[in-house]
Amino acid sequence: MLNNKTILVTGGTGSFGKCFSRYVLTHYEPKKIIIYSRDEFKQWMMADEFKEYADKLRFFIGDVRDVERLKRACEGVDYIIHAAALKQVPACEYNPNEAIKTNIHGAMNVIDAALDCGVSRVVALSTDKAVNPVNLYGGTKLVSDKLFVAANAYAGAKDINFSIVRYGNVAGSRGSVIPVFRKVIEDGGTEMPVTDVRMTRFWISLTQGVELVIKALAEAKGGETFISKIPSFKVTDLAEAMLPGCKIKETGIRPGEKLHEIMVTPEDSHTTYEYDKHFIVYPQMTWNDRQQPDLSGKKVEEGFSYSSGTNTEWLSVEDIRTLLKDVEPMK
């Protein structure tokens, strides 16, 4: 499906963009992958890291806030993966206008560029923080999600659809606690800081996130939110897996932080279907006959929710220890 296609990745020098690019270049024969981002130094570093694929990679300096630059970058593009965002919760709280410009106005610009440039598929990366948001970052991503769902109403006769993939913090990413725990261990610490001992999270790897995006590219008809079925873990178990016998120092939950990650709310249950390895939340409003649910799945019961705190699949300390072997140190 990705063979001979031109794919643009916004925010493409981040962890996801690099993993996505390597996965696609290894498993498919794309015509071209365009990395669209603001930081020329990160682009230079990525170009050096991927030099064996120099004939397939293109780098565009640009900001999703700049719709004209986006449109220039989108010429001849088949698919867009929208990964660009301001993601740090404290930074968004302190700079709300900047978060809105990137996460909301930027989403609108990606939609306009895709509609105007003949793009056929757009997949936007979402986050658990967009579900019942308690911080500004989550609020901006909720609006972004709504914009991408509603964008299908503007497709008309064009062969284009917009969909979303949703997951929480990726294991080992800057947003996860793993780098924090690793720093404690490197510094010779014996006490792990945990904001609340009741805290749980979902476990998803970068590769799993990439595979979910490719599934959305292949299967979306417009407006769906794809969510992987993945295991949960207790943060205290993660601490034990990384530093056996460690003491836990409870530091208090931070502003904007949740005890559990939630991907599907009871309010979403009315339009959510369960499949073998994923859930799909279908849009409450549809604009064409293509947007009907795939009936190979099973509609969830009314009031169903998918939360890391009430999940049916859990990782043990040993399970976590095994998975950590594949989590590379953050660069």
N, C-alpha and C positions, 0 to 999 in steps of 0.2 A: 504493500500500500504506500510505502514511503519511497519506493524506488523511482528514480527520475523526477522527484518532486523537489521544489524549492521551499525551504522552511525558514521562517524568521522567528528568532527567539528573543523577546524583549528581556532585558536584565540577564543576558545570556552569559555573562562572565561569572555569575554566581555558582554556588555548588550544584544547583539543579541544572543550570545551562550546560555546565561542563559534563555532568553525568549524562544528560540527554544527548549531547553531541557525540560523546564517545560511544554510547549505546547504539545510536542510529548509524553512525559511521561503521560500526563493527557488524551490525546485523542486517543492514540494508545498503542500497546503492543510491543515496539521494543525489539529485543534481547539484544541490548547493544548500548549505546551512548558513544563514546570515545571523551574525551575533550583533544585536543592537543594544548599546549601552552607553553610559556617560563617561566612563573612566578609561582613558587611553592607556594608562599603565597596566590595568588589569587585562585590557585587550592584547597588549603587547606580550604580557606573560602567558596568556592563553594561547596566542599564536605560536609562541615558542614551545609550549607544552604539547601542542597538536601539530607540530611542523610536518609530521608524516602525512597529514591530511590537508596540506596547504592548498591543494587544487580544489578542495571541496568547501573550504571555509572562507567566508567573507566577513569583514568587520566594519560596522557602521557606527561612528560616533554620533550619538543622538539621545535625546530625552523624550520620554513618552509624553511630556508636557507640550512638545513641539509637533503639532499635527502635520505641518507641511513637510518636516523632515521625515516623519513616519511614512507619509504617502510616497515620498521619494524612495525610501527603503523598501516599500511594499510592492514596487513595480515588478511584475512577473512572479510574485510569491503565491504559492498554492496554499500553504498552511501557516498560521501564526500560533505560537505558544507564548502566552502572555504571563511572564514570570516576574516582571519588574514591579517593585513595590517598596515603599518605606515600611519596614517590618518591626523595628525595635519599639516595643511598647512605650518605654519612658521617653524616647525621642519624639514619638508621635504625640504624646501628651503635652510635651513642652513646646512642640512646633506644629500645632494643629493645622494651620493654614498650609504648611508644606506637605503634610500627609494628605490633605484633601486634594491639593494640586496634582500630586503624583498618583495616588490610589483611586481617586474618583475622576478627576478631569483627564488623567492619563488613560483610564479605562475607556472613557468616552472617545478619546482620540484614536485609540486602537480600533474601536468599533467603526468609527467614521472612515478610517484609512482602509479597513478590510472591505467595507461596503463599496467604497469608491474605486478600489484597485483590482477587483475581480478575484479576491481571495476566496477559497471555497470552504475552508474549515478554520475555526478559531477555538482554541481551548485555553481557558483562563485558570490559573492556579488560585485556589481559595485556601481557607484555613479554618480550623475549629473555632478560632476566635471570632469569626463572623457569625457564629451561631449564638443567639442570645448574648450579644456583645456587652462587655462590661468595661471596655476601654475604647479609646478613640481609634486605635488601629483596627480593632474588630468592627467598629462602626463603619469605617471607610470601606472595609472589605465586604461588609454586608451590602452596602450601596453598590459597590463594584459588581458583586454577584447579581444583584437585581438588574443592573444595566446590561450585563451580558445575556441574561435570560430574555429580557425585553427586546434586545437587539434582533431577535428572530422575527419580530413583528415587522421589521423594516426590510427584510430580505426580498419580499415580493416574489418575482419570478426568478431571481438570481439563485444560482446553485451555491448557497452558502448556509452554514449553520454555526451557531455559537453554543458552546457547552462549558461545563465547569468540572474540575476535579477538586476534591476537598480532602485534606489530611492535616494532622497536627505537626508538631515539631519532628523533623527527621532525625533519626538517631545519629548523634555525632555532629550535627549542624551547630551553627552559632547560637541558634535559639534553644538548643537542648541543654540539659544539665550535665551531660557526659564530659564536655570540655572543662567545666567547673570542677567536677570530681577529679579529673585527670590532673588538673593543676594542684589540687590539694595533695595528691599522691606524690607528684614531682617535688613538691616543697617539703616532703617528709611528714605531712600531717597524719594524724590518727583519728581525727574527728571530721565527719562529713556534715556540711551545712544543708539542712533540709527545711524548707519554709514551713511545711506542715506534714506530720508523719502519716496523715491520712491520704496524701496526694497520690493519684494514679495518672498514668499516661498510656497512650497507644504506642506500639512499637512499629515503625515503618522505616525501611531503608530507602536511600536515594533511588536505587534501582527499582524498587517496588513503586515509588512515586512516578518514575519515568514510564514504567509499564502501564500504569493507570492512565497516563496521558495518551499513550499510544492506543489503548483500548477506546478511549473517548474519541480519538480521531477516526478510528475505524467504525465505531458503532453509533455515535451520536446522530440524532435526527434534528436536534435543536431544543435547547433549554434544559437539558438534563444536568443533574449534579451527580457525578460518579464518586462513590466512597468505597474504599477497599475494606474487606473484612479481615481484620488484623488483631493480634493478641494485645492484651493489656499487661501492665506490670506496675508493681508498687515502687515508688521512688526509693523507699527504704531498702527494698530488695536489690535495686540497682546499686545502691551504696555498698551493700554487703557483697555483691558480686564483684565489685571493683576493688574493695578493700576489706577482705574478710576480717571479721571481729572488730570492725570499726565502731566507734561511738557515734551516735547521731546527735547533732546539735540543732534543735528546732529554732529557726530564726524568725518565724512569723511570716504569714502570707503577705506577699507584696501587692501594692496597688495594681488593680487590673488583672490579677492572677486568679485562676480558677482551681478548685480542688481536683476536678476531673475534666477531661476533654470530652466534648459532646459533638457528634457528627450529624445525628438525626434527632430532631425534637418530636415530642408528641404531636405538635401542631403540623409537622411535616408528614406524619404517618398516613394521612389521607391520600397522599400521592406517592408513597414510597413502595418500591418493589424490591424483594430480596432475590438474589441470584446465587449461584454456587460460590463465587468468590468476592462478590461485591453487592452493594446496594445502589439503587438509582432513585434519587428524588426527582420526580417529573414535575414540570411547571404546572401551577394551578390554572394558568391560562394558556391556551394553545392557539396557534395562528394558521395551521395548515394540517392536512391529513397525515403528514409524516410524523407528527409529534405525538402519536399514540404510544402507550406503553408496550414494551416487548412482553407479550403474554407468556413467554417461556419462564418468566419469573413468577414469584408468588407475592401477592399484595400483603404487606405486613398488617398486623392487627391494629385497630384503632387505639391510639395511646402509646404505641411502640416508641421507644427511644433507643438510640445507640450511643452509649456512653462508656468511657474507659472504666468508670466505677462500677458498672453493672454488666460488663461484658461476660460472655460465657467462656471465653478462651483466655487463659492467663499463663504468663511465663514464670517459671520457677527461678530461683537464684542460679541454678546450674544452666538453665536455658539461656538466661541473660548472659552468663559468662561465656557460653559458646558463641552467641551472636556478637558479642563485643569483639571477637577476634577478627570480624570482617568490617569493623568500624574504624576507618582510617583516621589518624590524628588530623585535627583541623589545620589547614594551611593558611 
